[in-house]
Amino acid sequence: MIRPVSPSVRRTAAALTSAGALAAGLTAAPLAAHAQPVGGTGFAPGSAVAAVVTVPKPWYAPRALVASRMRDTIPQYDAIPGLAFKAYSFAQADGQFGGVYLWKDLASARAHFGPAWFERVRTERGAEGRVRFYEVPVAIDNTPGGTPRDLDAGAIATVVTIAVPAGVGRERLVREFEASIPTYRAVPGLLRKHYVLTDDARFGGIYLWKDEASARQWFSDAWKGRVRATYGSDATIEWFDVPILLPTRLAGNAPAIAGL
């Protein structure tokens, strides 16, 4: 006698099938010329570019499964031209997964995040992936020899932006970035900082921390008060958990910018 399949079993089977799609969905995107406006139109030629990518996490996929599928994609990201660094990430605010990337230049970033990437995410996730570009004129790595890859990291990324004060231009911002390098070299727990400029008149940094305690100590109420007093507006801070750190193994992928 064949027993009917219960609704709970059917739901479990559907979730497992979808989990297989998740594995495919985390593979590296095909390279293609970009045709969508994801930013960067005002960036200086040759500047490095950071990208912050977020994709809604499927309801059926526990975070541990997503992190496992992330690890499966490492060999593919190791081979991507122009990718200098990737921190795989989960947004603390809503659990969306993705990554914080550093690219050698805008052309490399646009080639990766082409129409095929957006279409694949839309098809496999049933939702839109979001990609934000930031110009990176200056960056630092506080680990001698460079931040090592770590497949079981407990790191934190913070994306910080502040409105550019009236009358302050790009050249002055870059000079101040460079002047502040010694300060950030000495910040406890700070692994990397990518100084950033945006298309919508904001500046700041993408920070990578060894742990959350180090980040929270830096972004104190006193820090927030100094930002408000100095620039006349509050900083926006986004927080990401980082389970995997992936610096490039391709020497030609390193950006030629101050600080690195």
C-alpha positions as CSV (number, residue, x, y, z in Angstrom):
1,M,0.0,0.0,0.0
2,I,1.4,3.4,-0.9
3,R,0.7,6.0,1.8
4,P,-0.1,9.6,0.8
5,V,2.7,12.1,1.3
6,S,2.0,14.5,4.2
7,P,2.0,18.2,3.6
8,S,5.0,18.6,6.0
9,V,7.0,16.1,4.0
10,R,6.1,18.0,0.8
11,R,7.2,21.3,2.4
12,T,10.5,19.8,3.5
13,A,11.2,18.4,0.0
14,A,10.5,21.7,-1.6
15,A,12.8,23.5,0.8
16,L,15.6,21.0,0.1
17,T,15.1,21.5,-3.6
18,S,15.3,25.2,-3.2
19,A,18.4,24.8,-1.1
20,G,20.0,23.2,-4.1
21,A,19.1,26.3,-6.1
22,L,20.8,28.3,-3.4
23,A,24.0,26.5,-4.0
24,A,23.9,27.4,-7.7
25,G,22.9,31.0,-6.8
26,L,26.0,31.6,-4.9
27,T,28.3,30.7,-7.7
28,A,30.4,33.5,-9.2
29,A,28.6,35.6,-11.8
30,P,29.5,35.4,-15.5
31,L,31.5,38.4,-16.8
32,A,29.5,40.7,-19.0
33,A,29.4,44.4,-20.0
34,H,27.2,46.3,-17.6
35,A,24.1,48.0,-18.9
36,Q,22.5,49.0,-15.6
37,P,23.1,52.2,-13.5
38,V,24.8,50.9,-10.4
39,G,27.0,54.0,-9.8
40,G,30.5,55.1,-10.6
41,T,29.8,57.7,-13.3
42,G,31.7,60.4,-11.4
43,F,34.6,58.3,-10.2
44,A,38.2,59.4,-11.1
45,P,39.8,57.3,-13.9
46,G,41.8,54.4,-12.5
47,S,40.5,54.6,-8.9
48,A,39.9,51.5,-7.0
49,V,36.2,50.7,-6.4
50,A,34.4,49.1,-3.5
51,A,31.1,47.3,-4.0
52,V,28.6,46.4,-1.2
53,V,26.3,43.7,-2.4
54,T,23.1,42.5,-0.6
55,V,20.7,39.8,-1.6
56,P,17.6,38.7,0.4
57,K,18.2,35.4,2.1
58,P,15.7,32.7,1.3
59,W,13.4,32.0,4.3
60,Y,14.1,28.3,4.2
61,A,17.9,28.6,4.2
62,P,19.6,28.8,7.7
63,R,22.6,31.1,7.9
64,A,24.9,28.1,8.4
65,L,23.8,26.7,5.1
66,V,24.4,30.0,3.3
67,A,27.8,30.3,4.8
68,S,28.6,26.8,3.7
69,R,27.6,27.6,0.1
70,M,29.7,30.8,0.3
71,R,32.8,28.6,1.0
72,D,32.0,26.5,-2.1
73,T,32.4,29.6,-4.3
74,I,35.9,30.5,-3.1
75,P,37.8,28.9,-6.0
76,Q,35.7,30.9,-8.5
77,Y,36.3,34.2,-6.8
78,D,40.0,33.4,-6.6
79,A,40.0,33.6,-10.4
80,I,38.1,36.7,-11.1
81,P,40.2,39.4,-12.9
82,G,40.4,42.7,-10.9
83,L,39.0,41.5,-7.6
84,A,41.5,42.5,-4.9
85,F,39.5,41.5,-1.8
86,K,36.2,40.1,-0.8
87,A,34.6,39.9,2.6
88,Y,31.6,37.6,2.5
89,S,28.9,39.2,4.6
90,F,25.5,39.1,6.3
91,A,23.8,42.4,7.1
92,Q,23.1,42.7,10.8
93,A,20.0,44.8,10.2
94,D,18.0,42.2,8.1
95,G,20.2,39.1,7.5
96,Q,20.7,39.7,3.8
97,F,23.8,38.0,2.4
98,G,26.4,39.1,0.0
99,G,29.8,40.7,0.2
100,V,32.0,43.7,0.6
101,Y,34.4,43.8,-2.4
102,L,37.4,45.9,-3.3
103,W,38.1,46.0,-7.1
104,K,41.2,47.2,-8.9
105,D,39.1,49.6,-11.0
106,L,35.6,50.5,-12.1
107,A,35.9,48.5,-15.3
108,S,36.6,45.3,-13.4
109,A,33.6,45.9,-11.0
110,R,31.2,46.7,-13.9
111,A,32.4,43.6,-15.8
112,H,31.5,41.3,-13.0
113,F,28.2,43.0,-12.0
114,G,26.8,42.8,-15.5
115,P,23.3,42.1,-16.7
116,A,23.8,38.4,-16.4
117,W,24.6,38.8,-12.7
118,F,21.4,40.7,-12.0
119,E,19.3,38.4,-14.1
120,R,20.7,35.3,-12.4
121,V,20.0,36.7,-8.9
122,R,16.5,37.7,-10.0
123,T,15.8,34.2,-11.4
124,E,17.3,32.1,-8.6
125,R,16.4,34.3,-5.6
126,G,13.1,35.7,-6.8
127,A,14.3,39.1,-5.6
128,E,16.6,41.9,-6.8
129,G,20.2,41.9,-5.8
130,R,21.5,45.3,-4.8
131,V,25.0,46.6,-5.7
132,R,26.4,49.9,-4.5
133,F,29.6,51.3,-5.8
134,Y,32.0,53.5,-3.9
135,E,35.2,55.2,-5.2
136,V,38.3,54.2,-3.1
137,P,41.1,56.8,-3.6
138,V,43.0,55.6,-0.5
139,A,43.0,52.3,1.5
140,I,45.1,50.7,4.2
141,D,45.7,47.2,5.4
142,N,47.0,47.0,9.0
143,T,48.4,43.4,8.8
144,P,52.0,43.1,7.8
145,G,52.0,41.2,4.5
146,G,48.3,41.8,4.1
147,T,45.1,40.5,5.8
148,P,45.2,36.7,5.4
149,R,42.3,34.6,4.1
150,D,40.1,33.2,6.8
151,L,37.4,30.7,6.1
152,D,36.0,30.9,9.6
153,A,36.3,34.5,10.5
154,G,34.4,36.4,13.3
155,A,35.1,39.7,11.6
156,I,32.8,42.7,11.2
157,A,32.5,45.2,8.4
158,T,31.1,48.7,8.8
159,V,30.1,51.0,6.0
160,V,30.2,54.6,7.2
161,T,29.2,57.6,5.1
162,I,28.8,61.3,6.0
163,A,27.4,64.2,3.9
164,V,30.2,66.2,2.3
165,P,30.1,69.7,3.9
166,A,29.4,72.6,1.5
167,G,32.4,73.9,-0.3
168,V,34.6,70.9,0.3
169,G,35.9,69.3,-2.9
170,R,37.3,65.9,-3.8
171,E,41.0,67.0,-3.7
172,R,40.7,68.2,-0.1
173,L,38.9,65.0,0.9
174,V,41.6,62.9,-0.6
175,R,44.3,65.0,1.1
176,E,42.6,64.5,4.5
177,F,42.2,60.8,3.8
178,E,46.0,60.5,3.2
179,A,46.8,62.7,6.3
180,S,44.8,60.4,8.5
181,I,46.5,57.2,7.5
182,P,48.8,57.2,10.6
183,T,45.8,57.5,12.9
184,Y,44.0,54.6,11.4
185,R,47.2,52.4,11.4
186,A,47.1,52.6,15.2
187,V,43.4,51.8,15.8
188,P,43.1,48.6,17.8
189,G,41.3,45.8,16.0
190,L,41.1,47.5,12.6
191,L,42.2,45.2,9.9
192,R,41.5,47.4,6.8
193,K,40.0,50.6,5.9
194,H,38.8,51.6,2.4
195,Y,38.3,55.4,2.3
196,V,35.3,56.1,0.1
197,L,33.6,58.7,-2.0
198,T,30.1,58.3,-3.4
199,D,28.1,59.6,-6.4
200,D,25.7,61.3,-4.1
201,A,28.1,63.7,-2.3
202,R,29.0,61.5,0.7
203,F,32.4,60.4,2.0
204,G,33.6,58.0,4.7
205,G,35.0,54.5,4.9
206,I,34.4,50.8,4.6
207,Y,36.1,49.3,7.7
208,L,37.0,45.7,8.3
209,W,37.4,44.8,12.0
210,K,38.7,41.7,13.7
211,D,35.7,41.6,16.0
212,E,32.6,43.5,17.0
213,A,34.0,44.7,20.3
214,S,36.8,46.6,18.5
215,A,34.2,48.2,16.1
216,R,31.8,49.2,18.9
217,Q,34.7,50.7,20.9
218,W,35.6,52.9,18.0
219,F,32.1,54.0,17.0
220,S,31.3,55.3,20.4
221,D,29.0,58.1,21.4
222,A,32.0,60.4,21.6
223,W,33.0,59.5,18.0
224,K,29.4,60.3,16.8
225,G,29.5,63.6,18.6
226,R,32.8,64.5,17.0
227,V,31.4,63.7,13.5
228,R,28.4,65.9,14.2
229,A,30.5,68.8,15.5
230,T,33.1,68.6,12.7
231,Y,30.9,68.0,9.6
232,G,27.5,69.3,10.7
233,S,25.6,66.1,10.2
234,D,25.4,62.6,11.6
235,A,27.2,59.6,10.1
236,T,25.3,56.6,8.7
237,I,26.7,53.3,9.8
238,E,25.8,49.9,8.5
239,W,27.0,46.7,10.2
240,F,27.8,43.4,8.6
241,D,29.0,40.1,10.0
242,V,31.9,38.6,8.0
243,P,32.4,34.8,8.1
244,I,35.0,34.7,5.3
245,L,37.9,36.9,4.4
246,L,39.2,36.4,0.8
247,P,42.2,38.5,-0.3
248,T,43.3,38.0,-3.9
249,R,46.0,35.5,-4.9
250,L,46.5,37.3,-8.2
251,A,49.2,40.0,-8.0
252,G,47.7,41.9,-10.9
253,N,44.5,42.4,-9.1
254,A,46.0,44.8,-6.5
255,P,44.8,48.5,-7.0
256,A,47.4,51.2,-7.4
257,I,46.2,53.6,-4.7
258,A,47.7,55.4,-1.8
259,G,48.0,53.4,1.5
260,L,48.2,49.9,0.0
